Every structure is written in C-alpha cells, then in structure tokens.
Amino acid sequence: MALVHYVLVVDDDPEVRDVLATTLKAPGFYIFTAGDAFEAVYVLAERAIDLMIIDVKMPAMSGFELARQAKLMRPYMHMIFMTGLSDGGDAPFGAAFLRKPFRPDELIEALRRELELDPPPHAGRRTVPR
C-alpha cells in the first residue's frame, strides 16, 4: 500500500479547485476540496489534513483569516497560499506563496518542499483510503 499525505485545496473558484485536485492526485496525494473557509473548517474538523492550499482572496473570510483559525485546530499543518493579486501581502506562519497562474510542477514542488522540511507528526502513517 502507498503512503499518502492528506491535502485540502480551498478556493472559491470551482474550476481552480478541480484543476488543482486533478493535478495533485497524480503524484499520490489524497485530496479534499472546499469552496470557502467555512467548508474548509468543517473538513479540518473531520480529517487530519497535512497541508492546506489556500486562496488568499475569498468571500466572507480571507485565506489569511482561515489560516489563523486552522492553526488553532491543526498547529502542525503546513500551508501554501496562492493569489492572483499582484501584491498578496506576506503569508503568515512562514508559509509558501504561489502567484497565479503557476505551473503544475511548481505546485507539486512547493508541496513536496513543505512536507519534507517538517513533516506533520502523523504523516506517512496512513494508507490510501479505499
């Protein structure tokens, strides 16, 4: 059985979510998606997410505000922020920052780099869900 990392993609654009989820399934990540911050909080409460990819600009709650709440729930979780804005600000928690549009290989490399630097305590102990 292959070992996996659980990744949550949070973006209010369904096309972006679908493309990212499809891109990341190939390298062996198990992907969850959320269309807004509130749905993301629900997923975080139900799943031991290793890494969250977050759009900075979303309605109702920004990606940065979601990140602050998520760190309270999952302090060891890694984050990667993405934005199409020319100045997205500084990513909290020293997280990686990708500017849209980015290539699939840039995203995969950012995920691998984040998870290799400091793997979450439970990473690598799961098998692919059936």
Steps between C-alpha positions, in 0.01 A plus 500: 500500500621851417547762769321829444467853628156654548473833318212749518455741207297809590390730218167665422548436126379145421713478185817582695409243767441232237824568313705499821333183628561322169861621487576377850332159476761379255800535736325304777343760725150431635303815420208667674346823371304789649326790327537742789656542841199364687500178300876475559453524877248215479750283306774585752274387783437166327841418345865511610615729220879520449505800269248760392521698174307822553385774266570835667195687370170330575159640591391518866838395644845553350752223462719665764214502753426135419868421558493657846194294596641185343825528698296491821345172386808344340818672626735273302319529169693651210352770277558636154327821397412591145382827351439670171556840659818686415555565871351223710676616814720288721396143563455425872690223679788517250285312249582467132334740257412421138392769255225400255537384235758240596605180328397161641864407564544818710208398719619142543852618583363747759299219665793262508730770638252594775443141607868404490610798710297402802256214450187513717517257794251254346623518138601177335305280739187488286423284205293599200129493595290248314 
